[in-house]
Amino acid sequence: MISKEDERLLALLKNNARTSVSDLARALNLSRSTVQTRIARLEETGVIKGYGVEYGEAYISNLVSAHVSIKVKQKFTTKTNIELKKMHMISELYAISGEYDLIAVVQAQTTEQLSHLLDDIGNLDGVERTTSSVILETKFKR
């Protein structure tokens, strides 16, 4: 279980993972060494998995994004998941209940690139069928 201070630290890091330890310490009213120790503990315990790049609106607004529902033959599930993870244009993959087994969130730079990606997904061993929905506009994201 993490403390309230850890939750505040995580919120600051989620907002900007590049915030300096000094700035974090000031915002939390803690010493630098305390903040460094907390971050190290959160990393060691797996609360913080890593740090990444969040794309800016100028880049994202030029991407074509889609949700792809994927039906997979049961005996191919593991192999299909491994192959889908190799496709860098798939940003997220969820196992779901219902008619389909997976939903992939994909992002391409052009509709042509998206079309090729959809073909690649549909041609994987074990994929029975796919259904795609192109995202026209994001109303909000949390």
Residue pairs with C-beta under 8 A, 6 or more apart in sequence:
2 10
2 42
2 47
5 28
5 30
5 38
6 38
6 42
6 47
8 28
9 24
9 28
9 35
9 38
9 39
9 42
10 42
10 47
10 48
12 19
12 24
12 27
12 28
13 19
13 24
13 39
13 48
17 51
17 52
19 27
21 32
21 35
21 36
21 39
22 32
24 35
25 31
25 32
25 34
25 35
28 35
30 38
39 48
42 48
62 109
63 107
63 108
63 109
64 107
64 108
64 109
64 110
64 111
64 113
64 114
64 134
65 105
65 106
65 107
65 108
65 134
65 135
66 105
66 106
66 114
66 118
66 132
66 133
66 134
66 135
67 103
67 104
67 105
67 106
67 132
67 133
67 135
68 103
68 104
68 105
68 106
68 118
68 121
68 130
68 131
68 132
68 133
69 96
69 99
69 100
69 102
69 103
69 130
69 131
69 132
69 133
70 80
70 84
70 100
70 101
70 102
70 103
70 104
70 121
70 127
70 129
70 130
71 99
71 100
71 101
71 127
71 128
71 129
71 130
72 80
72 101
72 102
72 126
72 127
72 128
73 126
73 127
73 128
75 126
76 125
76 126
76 127
77 101
77 126
79 125
79 126
80 102
80 124
80 125
80 126
80 127
81 93
81 102
83 124
83 125
84 90
84 93
84 102
84 104
84 121
84 124
85 93
87 117
87 120
87 121
89 106
89 107
89 108
89 113
89 117
90 104
90 105
90 106
90 117
91 105
91 106
91 107
92 104
92 105
93 102
93 103
93 104
93 105
94 102
94 103
94 104
95 101
95 102
96 102
96 103
100 131
104 121
106 114
106 117
106 118
108 114
108 117
114 134
118 130
118 132
121 127
121 130
122 129
122 130
